[in-house]
């Protein structure tokens, strides 16, 4: 509405000036000198007022945008003016100013809200640009690094030279671990970087988390599980030995005295021999258990070399074909065909043999079970081997325990296969993960 009135007034003024010019031309032709003087003065005044009218509108709009640019929302234009177009223009500018002010306040509230969340977060947050200038760091990060204020990543040199080197070389989506030791404590930090853009500037957001406590809790939890399993296995072996020993002692002792040879009959001697055989067998089982524990603790460092996945699969297939049933269909896939892995062939063969045998065991009650072993490479060049079967799956209640040493659900088994596999993968700088549901269980080896 304001712009329409502005155009109407502008057109009216231009038409009036045009009529004045026509009248001036007529006066010049008729040589009406007095009229010429009046019309010239009138034309000059019209020109002056037209320029002033346009400039007043432009100045208002310029003031308005300058105020918005400087975040000054106190500027108000008078709405009680005689010229209707100016009144409507001022009202429109004031209304737009109010809307922008409201949006600005909402943005400020949201910004303060997000900043407070980042300040109160129990993880460290830092944002810095390509030149290393730190634009934001929350108090948690300053407490973790025991240094404040943080303005440039070069200040990290004063904390630890390795820490500065890590931050200076960080690329988007990097994940790194660093251990810091200060006069207070030793902390283990996990770093994760994410790229972002702000006002056309490339920034790097780094999240820093102290995982020392979590590692301690995980380590304690692992020891508790291990001790529980060890206690269970040892007690299962020791209890029969103790009970049989006490039973045999009754044959040869009576109220604290040794019985004579005449008191021993053939049944007692036969039962004694049976009991000693059981004790011997249990002792051997315990020795095997201890030996398996020693083998678990003494995994050698991998002697790695480039090995074609297809060659590795051919070897594992030969070692597992006796365990597989005719009803179990096993497929071996390498994608691409010439995929190579930088591994210790013997150790990874041991891992795959264990996983394939476990998959075959899980399909004992299935009529047409399928197992797929696949080696592949993702878009980033990371290499994997997946062992998948369509068995009944692993019960959720034991999912957390399957990698615990000596934990087993089999009647015959040491329970170190999966835990040994996990340790071998860690020695290779990789990992082993499991996903299981009914009809789909997969173990994924990542290198």
Secondary structure, 3 states (H helix, E strand, C coil): CHHHHHHHHHHHHHHHHHHHHHHHHHHHHHCCHHHHHHHHHHHHHHHHHHHHHHHHHHHHHHHHHHHHHCCCCCCCCCCCCCCHHHHHHHHHHHHHHHHHHHHHHHHHHHHHHHHHHHHHCCCEEEEEECCCEEEEECHHHHHHHCCCCCCEHHHHHHCCHHHHHHHHCCCCCCEEEEEEECCCCEEEEEEEEEEEEECCEEEEEEEEEECHHHHHHHHHHHHHHHHHHHHHHHHHHHHHHHHHHHHHHHHHEECCEECCHHHCCHHHHHHHHHHHHHHHHHHHHHHHHHHHHHHHHCCCCCCCEEEEHHHHHHHHHHHHCCCCCCCCEEEEEEECCCCEEEECHHHHHHHHHHHHHHHHHHCCCCCCCEEEEEEEECCCCCEEEEEEECCCCCCHHHHHHCCCCCCCCCCCCCCCHHHHHHHHHHHCCCEEEEEEECCEEEEEEEC
